[in-house]
Every structure is written in C-alpha cells, then in structure tokens.
Amino acid sequence: MKFTDDQIADIGEEIIKVLKSVYDPEIPVDIYELGLVYDVQISDDGDVKIIMTLTTPNCPVAETLPQEVKDKVAEVEQVNSVDLELTFEPSWNKDMMSEEAKFELGML
C-alpha cells in the first residue's frame, strides 16, 4: 500500500513524538531537541530512514541509544521498516540544540 503525502506527514509527526520520548541519559533533554537527529526520511511504503549522531563518539550509550530509537520508531503505526544510520559528520555541537533545550540546560 502506498501512503499519500498527508499520511506520510502524519507518520512523520508520530515519529517526532517518539523521538521526543528518547533521552540521552546524561542530559535531561530529549534527543530531538538536542539536535541529535539530523534527518528522517519516510518512503510512500512506510520505510523510515533516520540519520542521527551522538553527543560524542565515545558516548556511554553508543551501543544502546540507536537501538532504542530504532525500536521505538518501529512501533509507530504504519511504519514498515526502520533503517538507522549513525554518523559523526558533521560532529554534534551545542549550537544544534533547540532554544528549548538550551533554556532547559540553563544556556540562555
């Protein structure tokens, strides 16, 4: 079944809600507001590709955080499959955080 643009937009909104429920254990802000998610692509078949990074390559959750993201996004209704690509190019920096995240961490 092929999804319409509206359905893909709805799936995208659900994915963002899920991403906002995943936290870096060392920072009390979700990975979406931290700017760790670089891109989310959704095909009209419901296949999702996520490109994300970690705060550092040696992040203590390097093994578990990407899998948690993949598992949670896979639970979104109408998501067919999830391909997660971890990248360190460009490397994450605090300028990638949302205003909300900066406020939460007392950086504003």
Buried (B, 14 or more C-beta within 10 A) or exposed (E): EEBEEEBBEBBBEBBEEBBBEBBBEEBEBBBBBBBBBBEBEBEEEBEBBBBBBBBEEEBEBEEEBBEBBBEBBBEBEBBBEBEBEBEEEEEBEEEBBBEEBBEBBEEE
